[in-house]
Amino acid sequence: MFESLSDRLEGIFKKLKGRGLLKEEDVMAALKEIRMALLEADVNFKVVKDFVEKVRERAVGKEVIDSITPGQQVVKIVHDSLCELMGGGQSKINLAPNPPTVIMLVGLHGSGKTTTAAKLANNFKKDGRRPMLVAMDTGRPAAIDQLVSLGKQIDVPVHATRPGDNPVAIYPEALKKANLEGRDILILDTAGRLHIDEGLMDQLEDLKKTAKPHEILLVADAMTGQDAVNISTSFNDRLNLQGVVLTKMDGDARGGAALSIVHVTGKPIKFIGVGEKVDFLEPFYPERMASRILGMGDVVSLVEKAQEAVDLENALELEDKIKKDRFTYEDLITQIKQIKKMGSLESILSMIPGLGKQLKGVNIDDTAFVKVEAIINSMTTQERRNYVILNGSRKQRIAAGSGTTVADVNKIVKQHLTMKKMLRKFKGGKGFKMPQFKF
């Protein structure tokens, strides 16, 4: 996400940082380029105008011109201004003092409401809450089935309805069920509708009056760009939203919607969808996003993802094995599974400052893990625990069983040995160079 904007801004700032002294005309020329970069990233024109003016007021002055590192000062001003543009700080879900907290999801067809409802429920469950989903897209039977299926996947109950039921009439029964089962979060998955469809928008207003939701969240597709801003404005005018969830952020290289919605509607972005899996819904942090846009990485999010994915007991067990030089293929496959929980390799590496830019253009293939897992799964327990017994005939059997070649098996064996050597050096407290893994 933000790939094209990030690339443009990096080039602009590189010119500024290369100058020991900045004149006012240098800053103005850079601001002109920043303006074009934002417009090309599909950021709303009025938003761009206000943003550039705010940066200009701070950048064209004594603070920057007389600074020892004027280029860095401009970058900081742009970073801070981007944070302000996207809301300044994280905006959380407002939980009701008396449960259940009712959250109503609205949006267009295909924006990802049903998947987002399940992702949101999954997030609440991780936090120790007891969510329940309510299928209110009664005009589309497949939507009800989809929500029921997702509910089973994350082990969250779904108040299923029948096609054709009136969503407004469904709510009292769903609330009663939630209270009986001690559910403290009630997520309403409403039907997708066009913001210009008066009849369906009236239905949402009726549901709002009946359910009195504590949060009305618009689920918007980030890839719609400028339309996401127009849609947000229309829904906000009718329903007075409490926030926005931007989906498909991983597929939008421009990211203009994220930079425009807060400024235009005055409503915060609360979550962003960064993948299809139920785990891939992240709270939105303006400061972290600004750092990503400017190529500074996002170490805090990376650490949080690692903490969620890594099992402490397994980590301590692995540490003990490293000390005793007993890192096996079983341990390797455990580590691969934990990395996969954190998201795609590309998204993980992009959070490490500087590394995302260095790897630009490099094909990072997540399917490489699939091949490694297939090879290790084709080994016997004895082979996984003792690589020494892997002779030619065993490698041929493993290759046939995993749908790979003997050469592929040899690569995994070689890389496992390289990793063991690396861990030995790490154990001894010596410096080492990270090996280049190619699957």
C-alpha positions in Angstrom: 0.0 0.0 0.0 1.1 3.6 -0.7 3.8 2.2 -2.9 3.6 4.9 -5.7 3.3 7.8 -3.2 6.1 6.5 -1.0 8.4 6.2 -4.1 7.7 9.7 -5.2 8.2 11.2 -1.8 11.4 9.4 -1.3 12.8 10.9 -4.5 11.7 14.4 -3.4 13.3 14.1 0.0 16.5 12.7 -1.3 17.0 15.9 -3.2 16.3 18.0 -0.1 18.6 16.0 2.2 21.4 16.3 -0.3 21.6 20.1 0.2 23.5 21.6 3.1 21.5 24.8 2.9 17.8 25.2 1.8 16.5 28.4 0.3 12.8 29.3 0.3 12.6 28.5 -3.5 14.0 25.0 -2.8 11.2 24.3 -0.3 8.6 25.7 -2.6 9.8 23.5 -5.5 9.7 20.4 -3.3 6.1 21.3 -2.1 5.0 21.6 -5.8 6.3 18.0 -6.3 4.7 16.8 -3.1 1.4 18.3 -4.4 1.6 16.4 -7.7 2.6 13.2 -5.9 -0.5 13.4 -3.6 -2.8 14.1 -6.5 -1.4 11.1 -8.5 -2.0 9.0 -5.4 -5.7 9.8 -5.8 -5.9 12.1 -2.7 -8.8 14.5 -2.8 -7.9 17.9 -4.4 -9.1 20.0 -1.4 -7.3 17.8 1.0 -4.0 18.2 -1.0 -4.5 22.0 -1.1 -5.0 22.3 2.7 -2.1 19.8 3.4 0.4 21.6 1.2 -0.5 25.0 2.7 0.0 23.7 6.3 3.3 22.2 5.4 4.3 25.5 3.6 3.5 27.6 6.7 5.8 25.5 8.8 8.5 24.7 6.3 9.1 28.1 4.8 10.4 29.8 8.0 13.3 30.2 10.3 12.8 26.7 11.9 13.9 25.0 8.6 16.1 27.5 6.8 18.4 28.0 9.8 18.4 24.3 10.8 21.6 22.3 10.8 19.7 19.5 8.9 17.0 21.4 6.9 16.2 18.4 4.7 15.4 16.3 7.7 13.4 19.1 9.3 11.1 19.2 6.2 10.7 15.4 6.3 9.6 15.7 10.0 7.1 18.5 9.2 5.6 16.4 6.4 5.5 13.3 8.7 3.7 15.3 11.5 1.3 16.8 8.9 0.5 13.4 7.5 -0.3 12.2 11.1 -2.7 15.2 11.6 -4.3 14.6 8.2 -5.1 11.0 9.1 -6.6 11.9 12.5 -3.6 12.4 14.8 -4.0 9.3 16.9 -5.6 5.9 17.1 -9.4 5.9 17.5 -10.8 2.9 19.3 -14.3 1.3 19.4 -16.5 3.0 22.0 -17.6 0.2 24.3 -21.0 0.5 26.0 -21.0 0.8 29.8 -23.9 -1.7 29.8 -23.2 -4.6 27.4 -23.8 -5.6 24.7 -22.0 -3.0 22.6 -23.9 -2.8 19.3 -21.8 -2.2 16.2 -23.5 -1.7 12.9 -21.5 -2.2 9.7 -22.7 -0.4 6.5 -21.4 0.1 3.0 -21.7 -0.7 -0.7 -22.0 -4.2 -2.3 -18.6 -5.9 -2.5 -16.8 -3.6 0.0 -16.0 -6.5 2.3 -18.6 -6.0 5.1 -19.3 -9.7 5.8 -15.6 -10.6 6.0 -14.9 -7.5 8.0 -17.7 -8.4 10.5 -15.9 -11.8 11.1 -12.5 -10.1 11.3 -13.8 -7.6 13.9 -15.4 -10.4 15.9 -12.1 -12.3 15.8 -10.2 -9.3 17.1 -12.7 -8.9 20.0 -12.4 -12.5 20.8 -8.6 -12.2 21.0 -9.1 -9.4 23.5 -11.2 -11.7 25.8 -14.6 -10.4 24.6 -17.6 -12.5 23.7 -18.9 -11.3 20.3 -21.9 -12.5 18.4 -22.6 -11.8 14.7 -26.0 -11.0 13.2 -26.7 -11.8 9.5 -28.8 -8.9 8.3 -28.1 -9.1 4.5 -31.4 -11.0 4.0 -31.7 -10.1 0.3 -28.7 -12.3 -0.5 -28.8 -15.9 0.8 -25.1 -16.4 0.0 -24.2 -13.6 2.5 -26.0 -15.4 5.3 -24.2 -18.7 4.5 -20.9 -16.8 4.2 -21.3 -15.3 7.7 -22.3 -18.6 9.2 -19.2 -20.3 7.6 -16.9 -17.5 8.9 -18.5 -17.7 12.3 -17.7 -21.5 12.5 -14.1 -20.8 11.4 -13.5 -18.3 14.3 -15.8 -20.1 16.7 -18.2 -17.2 17.1 -22.0 -17.7 17.2 -24.0 -16.2 14.3 -27.7 -15.3 14.6 -28.7 -16.6 11.2 -31.8 -15.3 9.5 -33.9 -16.3 6.5 -33.8 -14.7 3.1 -36.4 -12.0 2.8 -36.7 -11.3 6.5 -37.0 -7.6 7.5 -33.6 -6.6 9.1 -35.4 -4.2 11.4 -37.6 -6.9 12.8 -34.6 -9.3 13.3 -32.9 -7.1 15.8 -35.0 -7.6 19.0 -34.6 -11.4 18.7 -30.9 -11.1 18.1 -30.5 -8.8 21.1 -32.5 -11.2 23.3 -30.3 -14.1 22.2 -27.1 -12.1 22.9 -28.3 -11.2 26.5 -29.3 -14.8 27.2 -25.8 -16.1 26.1 -23.9 -13.3 27.9 -22.5 -11.8 24.7 -20.9 -8.4 25.2 -20.4 -7.4 21.5 -23.2 -7.6 18.9 -22.0 -7.0 15.3 -24.7 -6.3 12.7 -23.8 -7.2 9.1 -26.2 -5.2 7.0 -26.9 -5.5 3.3 -24.7 -3.7 0.8 -26.5 -0.7 -0.9 -25.8 2.2 -3.1 -25.6 5.5 -1.2 -28.0 7.0 -3.8 -30.7 4.2 -3.2 -33.2 6.2 -1.0 -35.3 3.1 -0.1 -32.4 1.1 1.3 -30.9 4.1 3.0 -34.2 4.7 4.7 -34.1 1.1 5.9 -30.7 1.7 7.5 -32.1 4.8 9.3 -35.0 2.7 10.6 -32.5 0.1 11.9 -30.5 2.8 13.5 -33.6 4.1 15.4 -34.4 0.5 16.5 -31.0 -0.8 17.4 -29.5 2.5 18.7 -26.0 1.2 17.9 -23.0 2.5 19.9 -20.9 2.5 16.7 -21.9 2.8 13.0 -18.9 1.9 10.9 -18.7 2.4 7.2 -16.8 -0.4 5.4 -15.2 1.1 2.3 -13.0 -0.4 -0.4 -9.7 1.5 -0.5 -9.2 0.7 -4.1 -12.2 2.9 -5.1 -10.0 5.9 -4.4 -11.9 9.2 -4.7 -15.2 7.4 -4.7 -14.5 6.1 -1.2 -14.5 9.7 0.0 -17.8 10.5 -1.8 -19.4 7.3 -0.4 -18.2 8.2 3.1 -19.6 11.6 2.9 -23.0 10.3 1.7 -23.3 7.7 4.4 -22.1 10.1 7.1 -24.8 12.7 6.1 -27.5 10.1 6.5 -26.3 8.0 9.5 -23.7 10.1 11.4 -20.9 7.5 11.3 -18.6 6.9 14.2 -15.8 5.7 12.0 -14.6 4.0 8.8 -13.0 0.6 8.1 -10.9 0.6 4.9 -10.6 -2.8 3.3 -8.2 -4.1 0.6 -5.4 -1.7 1.7 -2.9 -4.4 0.6 -4.1 -4.1 -3.0 -4.1 -0.3 -3.2 -0.6 1.1 -4.2 -1.9 4.7 -4.2 -3.7 5.0 -0.8 -5.5 8.2 -1.5 -8.7 7.2 0.3 -6.8 6.8 3.6 -5.4 10.3 3.3 -8.7 11.9 2.3 -11.5 10.4 4.3 -10.7 11.7 7.8 -10.2 15.3 6.5 -13.3 15.4 4.4 -15.8 13.6 6.7 -14.2 14.4 10.1 -14.7 10.7 11.0 -11.7 8.5 12.0 -10.4 5.4 10.3 -10.6 2.8 13.0 -9.4 -0.3 11.2 -7.7 -1.3 7.9 -8.0 -4.7 6.1 -4.6 -5.9 4.9 -5.5 -9.3 3.5 -8.2 -11.9 3.1 -7.6 -14.0 6.2 -9.6 -13.4 9.3 -6.5 -12.3 11.2 -5.7 -9.6 8.7 -7.5 -6.6 10.2 -5.3 -4.0 11.9 -6.2 -1.0 14.1 -5.3 2.2 12.3 -2.5 4.2 13.7 -1.9 7.5 11.8 1.7 7.9 13.1 2.7 4.4 12.1 1.0 4.8 8.7 2.8 8.1 8.1 6.1 6.4 8.9 5.4 3.6 6.3 4.5 6.2 3.7 7.8 8.0 4.2 9.8 4.7 4.1 10.6 4.8 7.8 9.2 1.3 8.4 6.9 0.3 11.3 8.8 -1.5 13.9 6.1 -1.2 16.6 3.5 -3.0 14.5 6.1 -5.7 13.5 6.8 -6.3 17.2 3.1 -6.5 18.0 2.5 -9.0 15.2 5.5 -11.1 16.4 4.1 -11.1 20.0 0.7 -12.4 18.7 2.2 -15.1 16.5 5.0 -16.4 18.7 4.0 -18.9 21.5 6.2 -18.1 24.5 6.4 -21.7 25.6 7.6 -22.7 22.1 10.1 -19.8 22.1 11.7 -20.9 25.4 11.8 -24.5 24.1 13.5 -23.4 20.9 16.0 -21.4 22.9 16.9 -24.5 24.9 17.3 -26.5 21.6 19.5 -23.8 20.1 21.7 -24.0 23.2 22.0 -27.7 22.9 22.5 -27.5 19.0 19.3 -29.6 18.4 17.5 -27.4 15.9 15.5 -29.9 13.7 13.3 -29.8 10.7 10.3 -30.0 13.1 11.5 -26.8 14.7 12.0 -25.2 11.3 8.4 -25.9 10.2 7.1 -24.5 13.5 9.0 -21.3 12.9 7.6 -21.1 9.3 4.0 -21.5 10.6 4.5 -18.7 13.1 5.9 -16.4 10.4 2.9 -17.1 8.2 0.6 -16.0 11.0 2.2 -12.5 10.9 1.1 -12.0 7.2 2.8 -12.0 3.9 6.7 -11.8 3.7 6.4 -8.6 1.7 4.2 -6.9 4.4 6.5 -8.1 7.2 9.7 -6.9 5.5 8.1 -3.5 4.6 7.8 -2.7 8.3 11.6 -2.9 8.8 13.1 0.6 8.3 15.0 0.8 5.0 14.6 -2.9 4.1 11.4 -2.4 2.1 13.2 0.0 -0.3 16.3 -2.2 -0.6 14.0 -5.1 -1.7 12.0 -3.1 -4.2 11.7 -5.1 -7.4 12.8 -8.3 -5.7 10.2 -11.1 -6.2 9.2 -12.2 -2.6 7.5 -15.5 -3.2 5.3 -16.6 -0.2 4.6 -19.9 -2.0 8.3 -20.9 -1.2 7.1 -21.7 2.3 4.5 -24.1 0.8 7.3 -26.1 -0.9 9.4 -26.2 2.3 6.5 -27.4 4.3 5.6 -30.1 1.7 9.2 -31.4 1.7 9.4 -31.5 5.5 5.9 -33.1 5.8 7.1 -35.9 3.4 9.9 -36.9 5.8 9.5 -39.5 8.5 9.7 -38.4 12.1 13.2 -39.9 12.3 14.4 -38.0 9.2 13.0 -34.7 10.6 14.9 -35.1 13.8 18.2 -36.4 12.3 19.2 -35.0 8.9 22.4 -37.2 8.9 20.3 -40.2 7.7 19.1 -38.4 4.6 20.8 -40.4 1.9 20.1 -40.5 -1.9 17.2 -43.0 -1.8 15.5 -41.2 1.1 15.7 -37.8 -0.8 14.2 -39.4 -3.9 11.3 -40.7 -1.8 10.8 -37.3 -0.2 10.9 -35.5 -3.5 8.3 -37.8 -5.0 6.1 -37.5 -2.0 6.2 -33.7 -1.9 5.9 -33.1 -5.7 9.3 -31.5 -5.8 12.8 -32.5 -7.1 15.8 -34.0 -5.4 17.6 -30.7 -6.1 14.8 -28.9 -4.1 15.3 -31.3 -1.2 19.1 -30.7 -1.3 18.5 -27.0 -1.1 16.4 -27.4 2.1 19.0 -29.6 3.6 21.8 -27.1 2.8 19.8 -24.2 4.1 18.9 -26.1 7.3 22.6 -26.7 7.9 23.4 -23.0 7.2 20.8 -22.0 9.7 22.2 -24.4 12.3 25.7 -22.8 11.9 24.2 -19.4 12.1 22.4 -20.3 15.4 25.6 -21.7 16.8 27.3 -18.3 16.2 24.3 -16.5 17.7 24.5 -18.8 20.8 28.2 -17.9 21.2 27.4 -14.2 21.1 29.5 -13.6 18.0 28.4 -11.5 15.1 27.1 -13.2 12.0 25.9 -12.4 8.5 22.4 -13.4 7.7 22.4 -16.2 5.0 20.6 -15.6 1.7 17.7 -18.1 1.6 16.5 -19.1 -1.8 13.7 -21.7 -2.0 
